Amino acid sequence: MANHLFDALFAPLAGRGGDLLILPDGRRLSGDTVLRQVARMAGALRGLGVVKGDRIAVQVGKSPEALACYGAAVALGAVFLPLNTAYTAEEIGYFLGDATPKVFVCDGAKAAVLAPVAARSGARLVVLNADGSGELADLAAGAAEIAVAEACGPEDLAAILYTSGTTGRSKGAMLTHRNLLSNAEVLVREWRFTAEDVLLHALPIFHTHGLFVASNVALLSGAAMIWLPGFEAGAVLRLLPQATVMMGVPTFYTRLLEEPGLTRDLVGHMRLFVSGSAPLLAETHEAWAGRTGHRILERYGMTETNMNTSNPYAGERRAGTVGFPLPGVEVRIVAEGRAVGPEEVGMIEVRGPNVFVGYWQMPEKTREELRADGWFITGDLGKRDADGYVHIVGRAKDLVITGGYNVYPKEVELLLDEVPGVAESAVIGVPHPDFGEAVFAVLVPQKGAALEPGAALAAVADRLARFKQPKAAVVVESLPRNTMGKVQKNLLREAYKGWFA
């Protein structure tokens, strides 16, 4: 029987002798080689007791073996749960306790700390290091290849991705085989990917951008990927001559613009540059065009939906906008219960085969944000201009998106409030030239306390992933509040919007 996602992404690799992964050390892995890695990894995971519907949580560095682990989960009909490599043990404990995975794959350097965390959730911990070594790799080397993928239909779950809001704990967005494949199919067509393309892949694969956009699009189209463990400007410049496409976050582009080696000649052969996961400043867009002759294609997506809109491949890529709804995806701007017209601001809602099916074990939260008729309330405020381009103008909630990653302010505030000398705190996002937004803390001292911002931030650093840590903080006498006592974060954002300018 068919496996909806596996049959489209991985099965076509059989017998493919051409490159799929091009590694920084010069090694090249063919499609057939990667498929066999996937089959052996599936055999290893099946040997650990994984069956259809089980969750597999993964917090590992980017490697060919990590990609094979994703493919193996799809082949087994398991639910893949990628976790940011920066998450601390405390944060991992929540995710494992909520998702209760059968297996938790982690880096050997963290195994001792994470073993009791995994044990509390009932997960079997196995090691996979960034260099491809470890217990899971050893098990895969000795496992029989899984010859036939588990039968999975379009509505079977393929992944759970944890997202953040401004109230409550992180939510696990449930994504089906249909959600992932339909979006990849649209992007292949809209961005004109073919088997002749080589994608420079410097994104992490614990995030939807690197895994379900970049990797899935390359796999579906037959493109090759230059598989970098992370972004380093020198390595990217060195390898760009081998690529035809690059996907990145705004930070990639601002850092590359600082490099004198970035010239029109260097990128003259490139077909496409894509940016997403955080707002691309219009200044960056124009600076890139002036320097390289290429206009970056900006698009808009979410953990719950993958991609919703995109600037056009052939038409005008308009700075400061995220383009038009993708084919098959409906987008509406809603204010006061009605869809509004051009230039009117409202809540962005989306509907389509890309939209997730709900939050893991959170039926009430699902009902709040996913309407019965399929419209998802994104929490983003936006508008359409007279030409139909979608603009993101803000967020109804206080979620901070920094470098493409979501930060839940209350989580940071709770830790800051525990610091001796802190009476209360407010965490906001302020504009940052590299990260789109930076996490910023406003602290109120306890009466008589001499509070030093740097010391307060240092006190919580080991309890938060690096991307969640405030980039700066200030001490104020009090926080602005409305008549109901609610902190007016909009006033704080306005007051400190030029901090990193």
C-alpha positions as MATLAB code, in Angstrom:
seq = 'MANHLFDALFAPLAGRGGDLLILPDGRRLSGDTVLRQVARMAGALRGLGVVKGDRIAVQVGKSPEALACYGAAVALGAVFLPLNTAYTAEEIGYFLGDATPKVFVCDGAKAAVLAPVAARSGARLVVLNADGSGELADLAAGAAEIAVAEACGPEDLAAILYTSGTTGRSKGAMLTHRNLLSNAEVLVREWRFTAEDVLLHALPIFHTHGLFVASNVALLSGAAMIWLPGFEAGAVLRLLPQATVMMGVPTFYTRLLEEPGLTRDLVGHMRLFVSGSAPLLAETHEAWAGRTGHRILERYGMTETNMNTSNPYAGERRAGTVGFPLPGVEVRIVAEGRAVGPEEVGMIEVRGPNVFVGYWQMPEKTREELRADGWFITGDLGKRDADGYVHIVGRAKDLVITGGYNVYPKEVELLLDEVPGVAESAVIGVPHPDFGEAVFAVLVPQKGAALEPGAALAAVADRLARFKQPKAAVVVESLPRNTMGKVQKNLLREAYKGWFA';
ca = [
       0.000    0.000    0.000;
       0.998    3.616   -0.480;
       2.781    5.927    1.919;
       1.632    9.386    0.845;
       4.715   11.398    1.818;
       7.419    8.742    1.521;
       6.350    7.744   -1.986;
       6.743   11.351   -3.161;
       9.910   12.391   -1.352;
      12.063    9.336   -0.740;
      10.952    6.408   -2.929;
      12.083    8.218   -6.136;
      15.658    8.171   -4.802;
      15.903    4.451   -5.612;
      18.593    3.944   -8.225;
      19.410    7.650   -8.402;
      23.138    7.795   -8.936;
      23.352   11.567   -9.110;
      24.175   13.725   -6.112;
      21.589   14.405   -3.438;
      23.847   15.749   -0.677;
      27.076   17.645   -1.295;
      29.007   17.942    1.970;
      31.476   20.671    3.007;
      34.365   18.192    3.070;
      33.793   17.372   -0.586;
      31.947   14.084   -0.102;
      28.924   13.513   -2.305;
      26.069   11.201   -1.431;
      23.851    9.921   -4.211;
      20.115    9.676   -3.889;
      20.305    5.899   -3.763;
      22.897    6.045   -0.964;
      20.675    8.312    1.129;
      17.651    6.091    0.508;
      19.581    3.096    1.798;
      20.539    5.118    4.879;
      16.852    5.855    5.380;
      15.957    2.165    5.020;
      18.601    1.056    7.529;
      17.622    3.825    9.959;
      14.016    2.682    9.680;
      15.171   -0.841   10.467;
      17.013    0.408   13.543;
      14.018    2.376   14.812;
      11.692   -0.548   14.205;
      14.119   -2.641   16.256;
      13.609   -0.140   19.093;
       9.891   -0.828   18.966;
       8.695    2.114   16.870;
       5.409    1.463   15.107;
       2.994    3.597   13.140;
       1.723    6.539   15.186;
       4.600    6.556   17.683;
       6.415    9.831   18.185;
      10.159   10.113   17.524;
      11.702   13.199   19.160;
      15.035   14.347   17.754;
      17.477   16.951   19.100;
      20.641   16.488   17.063;
      23.045   18.415   14.876;
      22.479   18.618   11.135;
      23.973   15.664    9.267;
      23.035   13.237    6.492;
      22.098   10.764    9.224;
      19.732   13.311   10.767;
      17.974   13.677    7.408;
      17.811    9.883    7.187;
      16.157    9.817   10.608;
      13.393   12.055    9.253;
      12.962    9.812    6.230;
      12.897    6.737    8.459;
      10.124    8.220   10.602;
       8.076    8.896    7.475;
       8.716    5.353    6.210;
       7.510    3.830    9.481;
       4.419    6.019    9.700;
       5.832    7.511   12.891;
       5.332   11.137   13.911;
       8.538   13.165   13.631;
       9.217   15.685   16.379;
      12.299   17.861   15.652;
      13.573   19.955   18.566;
      15.843   22.982   18.507;
      19.404   22.029   19.419;
      19.578   25.061   21.726;
      16.805   23.852   24.041;
      17.885   23.208   27.612;
      17.080   20.083   29.619;
      14.271   21.957   31.340;
      12.702   22.848   28.008;
      13.188   19.347   26.594;
      11.454   17.948   29.653;
       8.253   19.758   28.722;
       8.265   18.570   25.113;
       8.974   14.945   25.977;
       6.429   14.958   28.765;
       3.773   16.362   26.450;
       4.475   14.282   23.325;
       5.533   11.063   25.137;
       7.745    9.795   22.296;
       8.759    6.154   22.005;
      12.323    7.197   21.143;
      14.334   10.329   21.887;
      17.434   10.875   19.725;
      20.031   13.289   21.114;
      23.678   14.243   20.787;
      26.107   12.274   22.883;
      27.424   15.420   24.559;
      23.993   15.943   26.138;
      23.104   12.320   26.822;
      24.077   12.292   30.501;
      21.971   15.368   31.262;
      19.017   14.289   29.118;
      18.874   10.609   30.114;
      16.813   11.240   33.283;
      14.584   13.651   31.329;
      13.884   10.968   28.737;
      13.313    8.361   31.438;
      10.649   10.494   33.107;
       8.650   10.575   29.862;
       9.176    6.877   29.145;
      11.274    7.510   26.024;
      14.193    5.317   24.977;
      17.216    7.606   24.574;
      19.642    6.861   21.739;
      22.624    8.911   20.611;
      23.256   10.361   17.166;
      26.190   12.757   16.980;
      26.640   15.563   14.465;
      29.427   13.573   12.768;
      27.002   10.711   12.115;
      28.360    8.437   14.848;
      26.580    7.094   17.911;
      24.352    4.272   19.051;
      21.616    4.926   16.496;
      24.143    4.928   13.647;
      25.592    1.666   14.963;
      22.141    0.109   15.172;
      21.379    1.276   11.628;
      24.634   -0.180   10.312;
      23.603   -3.611   11.588;
      19.906   -3.373   10.767;
      18.111   -4.942    7.851;
      16.829   -2.359    5.406;
      13.093   -1.757    5.532;
      11.991   -2.779    2.073;
       8.380   -1.537    2.160;
       7.187    1.666    3.802;
       4.241    1.551    6.189;
       0.905    2.360    4.574;
      -0.006    5.987    5.319;
      -2.776    8.071    3.832;
      -2.921   11.827    3.330;
      -4.594   12.414    6.701;
      -2.112   10.417    8.777;
       0.105   12.499   11.054;
       3.643   13.068    9.824;
       5.017   15.547   12.333;
       4.423   17.582   15.460;
       6.137   20.963   15.575;
       6.034   22.944   18.787;
       5.143   26.583   18.462;
       4.639   29.335   21.010;
       1.920   31.747   21.934;
       1.687   34.502   24.500;
      -0.386   32.571   26.997;
       0.028   29.018   28.183;
       2.749   26.583   27.266;
       4.142   25.697   23.855;
       1.647   24.026   21.549;
       2.337   21.013   19.357;
       1.043   21.692   15.845;
      -0.027   18.412   14.209;
       0.898   18.230   10.516;
      -0.336   15.497    8.200;
       1.194   13.878    5.132;
      -1.184   16.017    3.042;
      -0.152   19.230    4.801;
       3.530   18.687    4.057;
       3.269   17.275    0.558;
       0.695   19.736   -0.771;
       2.853   22.665    0.290;
       6.028   21.203   -1.204;
       4.230   20.537   -4.495;
       3.035   24.149   -4.728;
       6.469   25.566   -3.903;
       8.197   23.390   -6.494;
       5.877   24.789   -9.144;
       5.836   28.399   -7.975;
       9.603   28.652   -7.448;
      10.318   26.537  -10.563;
      12.509   23.905   -8.973;
      13.864   21.141  -11.217;
      16.357   18.295  -10.998;
      18.936   20.694  -12.448;
      18.898   22.846   -9.315;
      21.441   22.799   -6.508;
      20.121   24.276   -3.273;
      22.616   25.820   -0.869;
      21.162   24.513    2.408;
      22.588   26.282    5.457;
      19.362   26.246    7.486;
      18.800   24.060   10.553;
      16.531   21.056   10.005;
      14.796   21.213   13.386;
      12.753   24.111   11.972;
       9.987   24.055    9.368;
      11.975   26.342    7.030;
      14.964   24.039    6.741;
      13.130   20.716    6.897;
       9.664   21.045    5.423;
      10.352   23.876    2.979;
      13.963   23.564    1.832;
      14.542   19.808    2.182;
      11.101   18.678    1.045;
      11.182   20.941   -2.013;
      14.613   19.642   -3.023;
      13.603   16.014   -2.478;
      10.359   16.401   -4.415;
      11.977   18.153   -7.372;
      15.038   15.911   -7.589;
      17.387   18.809   -6.819;
      20.729   18.369   -5.049;
      21.560   20.087   -1.767;
      24.840   21.557   -0.554;
      24.410   20.333    3.005;
      26.049   22.806    5.401;
      25.863   22.188    9.170;
      25.030   25.855    9.690;
      25.507   29.339    8.325;
      29.030   30.712    8.079;
      29.461   33.560    5.623;
      32.854   32.445    4.332;
      31.675   28.916    3.614;
      28.539   30.187    1.888;
      30.521   32.511   -0.360;
      32.929   29.699   -1.206;
      30.133   27.299   -2.163;
      27.697   29.671   -3.882;
      29.368   29.113   -7.280;
      28.182   25.484   -7.086;
      24.561   26.431   -6.291;
      21.588   27.757   -8.211;
      19.260   28.563   -5.280;
      19.674   29.681   -1.675;
      17.047   29.822    1.037;
      17.796   31.808    4.157;
      16.616   34.020    6.976;
      17.257   37.785    6.959;
      20.387   37.319    9.073;
      22.009   35.370    6.221;
      21.600   38.286    3.870;
      22.714   41.000    6.284;
      25.839   39.026    7.148;
      26.674   38.335    3.499;
      26.272   42.032    2.682;
      29.122   42.686    5.125;
      31.438   40.487    3.050;
      33.542   42.223    0.355;
      33.582   38.951   -1.584;
      29.866   39.251   -2.351;
      29.811   40.536   -5.914;
      27.581   40.400   -8.961;
      30.060   38.094  -10.656;
      29.976   35.649   -7.722;
      26.183   35.231   -7.901;
      25.612   35.922  -11.583;
      24.735   32.270  -12.209;
      22.241   32.047   -9.327;
      18.582   31.538  -10.149;
      16.848   32.445   -6.906;
      17.372   33.799   -3.376;
      14.521   33.213   -0.903;
      14.062   34.745    2.552;
      11.629   33.919    5.305;
      11.021   33.029    8.981;
      11.414   36.675   10.023;
      10.661   40.042    8.408;
      13.198   41.152    5.819;
      13.889   44.838    6.205;
      13.201   46.801    3.026;
      16.681   48.300    3.348;
      18.209   44.820    3.224;
      16.095   43.938    0.200;
      17.234   47.019   -1.704;
      20.862   46.714   -0.600;
      20.974   43.119   -1.841;
      19.464   44.069   -5.188;
      21.935   46.899   -5.615;
      24.919   44.765   -4.710;
      24.054   41.533   -6.535;
      21.456   42.375   -9.151;
      19.076   39.819   -7.571;
      15.832   40.696   -5.829;
      15.198   38.417   -2.865;
      11.908   36.513   -2.948;
      10.209   36.954    0.422;
       7.391   34.690    1.535;
       5.196   34.153    4.599;
       4.584   30.978    6.511;
       3.966   29.593    9.962;
       4.678   26.446   11.897;
       0.989   25.542   11.674;
       0.700   26.087    7.933;
       4.097   25.953    6.244;
       3.965   28.527    3.419;
       0.903   30.701    2.829;
       2.047   33.467    0.491;
       4.978   34.259   -1.758;
       6.239   37.105   -3.845;
       6.110   36.085   -7.501;
       8.930   34.274   -9.248;
       8.455   36.123  -12.519;
       6.628   39.279  -11.421;
       7.594   42.138   -9.150;
       9.129   41.100   -5.833;
       7.995   43.997   -3.718;
      10.126   44.925   -0.696;
       8.233   45.005    2.596;
       5.563   42.579    1.392;
       5.125   38.809    1.421;
       3.437   38.623   -1.954;
       0.256   36.790   -2.878;
      -1.545   33.703   -1.541;
      -0.076   30.509   -2.958;
      -2.278   28.486   -5.316;
      -4.783   26.480   -3.312;
      -4.299   28.631   -0.206;
      -6.971   31.138    0.752;
      -6.009   34.250    2.718;
      -8.417   36.769    4.164;
      -8.013   39.843    6.365;
     -10.693   39.972    9.063;
     -11.694   42.862   11.311;
     -14.782   43.060   13.493;
     -16.069   39.774   12.131;
     -15.892   40.655    8.449;
     -13.377   40.363    5.639;
     -11.986   43.815    4.904;
     -10.889   45.457    1.692;
      -7.562   46.775    0.393;
      -5.404   48.830    2.772;
      -7.566   47.878    5.771;
      -5.717   46.189    8.624;
      -7.086   43.086   10.282;
      -6.297   39.592   11.449;
      -4.799   37.301    8.819;
      -6.681   34.030    8.453;
      -5.696   31.207    6.102;
      -7.333   28.055    4.792;
      -6.030   25.302    2.564;
      -4.509   21.823    2.398;
      -1.370   23.198    4.085;
      -3.174   24.133    7.312;
      -2.510   21.867   10.287;
      -5.221   19.727   11.870;
      -4.927   20.943   15.454;
      -2.746   21.182   18.540;
      -1.554   17.982   20.184;
      -3.737   17.211   23.208;
      -5.115   20.778   23.270;
      -8.680   20.569   21.911;
      -9.764   23.850   23.484;
      -6.800   25.756   22.051;
      -7.493   24.127   18.682;
     -11.095   25.347   18.748;
      -9.927   28.867   19.627;
      -7.567   29.163   16.689;
      -8.831   26.754   14.021;
     -12.392   27.422   12.938;
     -14.735   24.532   12.186;
     -14.811   25.584    8.509;
     -11.017   25.282    8.226;
      -9.940   28.911    8.611;
      -6.893   29.291   10.851;
      -6.586   32.489   12.890;
      -2.889   33.244   12.544;
      -2.518   35.919   15.222;
      -0.765   38.130   12.655;
      -2.167   41.485   11.663;
      -1.909   42.405    8.022;
      -3.400   44.113    5.028;
      -3.558   43.819    1.261;
      -2.465   46.754   -0.822;
      -4.292   47.927   -3.927;
      -2.303   45.467   -6.056;
      -3.102   42.490   -3.839;
       0.273   42.134   -2.131;
      -0.003   41.002    1.483;
       1.744   43.086    4.142;
       2.424   41.853    7.679;
       1.989   44.880    9.932;
       2.231   43.346   13.385;
       0.971   40.645   15.686;
      -2.082   40.642   17.813;
      -0.174   38.631   20.351;
       3.175   39.424   21.844;
       5.105   36.579   20.313;
       8.687   37.551   19.472;
      10.220   36.116   16.278;
      13.981   36.402   16.402;
      16.083   34.985   13.588;
      13.104   32.880   12.522;
      12.533   31.309   15.952;
       9.526   31.904   18.158;
      10.045   33.166   21.705;
       7.247   33.077   24.231;
       7.684   36.217   26.404;
       5.958   34.859   29.496;
       8.457   31.993   29.728;
      11.345   34.462   29.844;
       9.507   36.809   32.196;
       8.820   34.057   34.728;
      12.538   33.319   34.972;
      13.547   36.975   35.153;
      11.013   37.560   37.915;
      12.827   34.939   40.002;
      16.112   36.870   39.877;
      16.938   38.535   43.228;
      16.210   42.242   43.021;
      13.646   41.973   40.197;
      10.115   42.972   41.119;
       8.641   42.352   37.675;
       9.622   42.220   34.040;
       8.238   42.656   30.558;
       9.798   40.960   27.543;
       9.216   42.415   24.093;
      10.607   42.200   20.591;
      12.352   45.236   19.138;
      13.699   45.696   15.585;
      17.151   44.257   14.979;
      19.119   44.532   11.720;
      20.275   40.886   11.794;
      17.524   38.981   13.573;
      14.431   40.879   12.446;
      13.525   41.191   16.095;
      15.627   40.893   19.226;
      14.355   39.731   22.599;
      14.492   42.746   24.937;
      13.754   42.855   28.673;
      12.338   45.740   30.683;
      13.008   45.223   34.388;
      11.481   46.857   37.465;
      13.645   46.603   40.606;
      12.422   45.667   44.017;
      12.264   48.609   46.381;
      15.743   49.545   47.514;
      17.461   47.019   45.233;
      20.407   48.010   43.026;
      19.559   46.082   39.883;
      22.149   45.698   37.122;
      20.678   44.602   33.736;
      23.645   42.485   32.659;
      23.708   40.562   35.924;
      19.980   39.847   35.699;
      20.349   38.455   32.180;
      23.350   36.371   33.191;
      21.299   34.840   36.006;
      18.848   33.227   33.569;
      21.215   32.440   30.695;
      21.758   28.782   31.557;
      18.017   28.160   31.796;
      17.110   29.408   28.331;
      18.080   28.466   24.812;
      20.408   31.095   23.399;
      17.838   32.465   20.948;
      15.414   33.094   23.838;
      17.925   35.057   25.890;
      17.337   38.831   25.842;
      19.908   40.661   23.760;
      19.656   43.647   26.103;
      17.735   44.938   29.107;
      16.892   48.206   30.813;
      15.802   49.032   34.350;
      12.772   51.312   34.810;
      10.771   52.511   37.801;
       7.486   51.000   36.601;
       5.792   49.406   33.603;
       3.090   51.273   31.670;
      -0.378   49.857   32.324;
      -3.893   50.487   31.101;
      -6.873   51.076   33.366;
      -7.373   47.324   33.745;
      -3.802   46.887   34.976;
      -2.524   45.186   31.822;
       1.034   46.030   30.797;
       0.975   48.059   27.577;
       3.732   46.359   25.651;
       2.974   48.412   22.574;
       4.249   51.470   24.444;
       7.407   49.621   25.439;
       8.025   48.525   21.855;
       7.645   52.121   20.699;
       9.955   53.425   23.414;
      12.780   51.002   22.638;
      12.310   50.432   18.901;
      15.547   52.226   18.069;
      17.729   50.404   20.597;
      19.625   48.365   18.009;
      19.440   50.896   15.185;
];
